[in-house]
């Protein structure tokens, strides 16, 4: 699946994997040595994440039910926890620099194809 920032028209991810089951959400990106540019993980039914056991930092996007960006976290290091974002219904985990290159910020809408 692809993700595009509707506000800027810029690509967020060319290869986006969806974690929609409990097991997939629990595993997330654990066990990977890196997250290459253009890849990402969409975690459904999620209001917060952790990076315990991760080997690399992430850019994080919190989305509401309409896929509108409600919060972002740039360059989140390993072994950290985000606070809960109660207005979020899903979270995008992306390579560091994706938020800057796609000019993604709160209020933008993300389109999935």
N, C-alpha and C positions, 0 to 999 in steps of 0.2 A: 504494500500500500504506500501511497505517497502522501505527503503533508505539505500544504502551501499556505503561506500567510496571505489571506485575502486582501488585507489592507495594503501590503507592499507589493504583492504579486511575486514575492521571492520564495524560492524553494526552501523548505525546512528539512525534509527527508525524502530520499528516493526509495529507500528500503526500510519501511516502518513495520515492525512486528507488533501484533496486538496480544497483550496478556489479559485475557478475559476470564480465565478460570482461576480458582483459588490457588492451585498448584503453580500455574504460570505466573501469577502475581507474586507468589512467595519466592520463586526462583529469580524472576526478573533478569538482570544482567549478570548475576553471580556466575563465576566460573570463566568469565571472558577476560582476556588480557588487555583488550582495548575496545573502543567503540569507534570504528572508522567514520570519517566524514560521510554524510549522506545516509547514515543508518540511525535508527532510534527505536525506542520501545514506548508504546502507548499502553498504560496500565489503566484499565477500566475499573470503575467503582473504587476510587482511590482519592483520599484527601491529604495524604502525606507519605513521604518515603524516607528510607534510610540508605546510607551507603556503607554500612558495615560489611566488611569482606571485599569491598571493591578495590581495584588496583589503580583506578584513574578517576579524575574529577568529572563532573557532568554539568551540563546546563539543564535546568528543570523548568517546565512550563505547567502551571495548574490551569485546567480548563473547566468551565461550567458545562451544564447539559446542552447548551447551544454551541459548544466548542469555542466560546469566547475566552480569551486569556484573562484570568482573574489575578494571577500573580506569576512572577518569574524569580528564579534564583540562578545567578550566573556563577560558573566555576565552583560548584559545590564539591569540596574535597571528600576523599574517602573517610569512612568512620564518623559520619555526622548524621543528624536527624533533622528533617525539616519540621517546622511546626505544622499543626493541622490547619489546612485551609478549608474552612467549613463551607465556602461557596463553590468549591471544586467538586467535580464528579469523576475526573480522570486526570492523569499526570503523564506528560511526555518527558522521557529521559533522552537527552541528546548529547552529542559530542560538544565539548567546550568550544566556544566560538560561534556556535550555530545561532544563538540569540542575536549576537552582534551582526553576523553576516546576513541574516534574514530580516534584521531590524524589527524583531518581534518584541512587543511590549504589551502591558495590560490594556485591554480594550480591543485588541486585534481579534479577528476571527480566523480560526484555522479550518481549512477545507481539506477533507480526506478523499482521495480517489483510488 
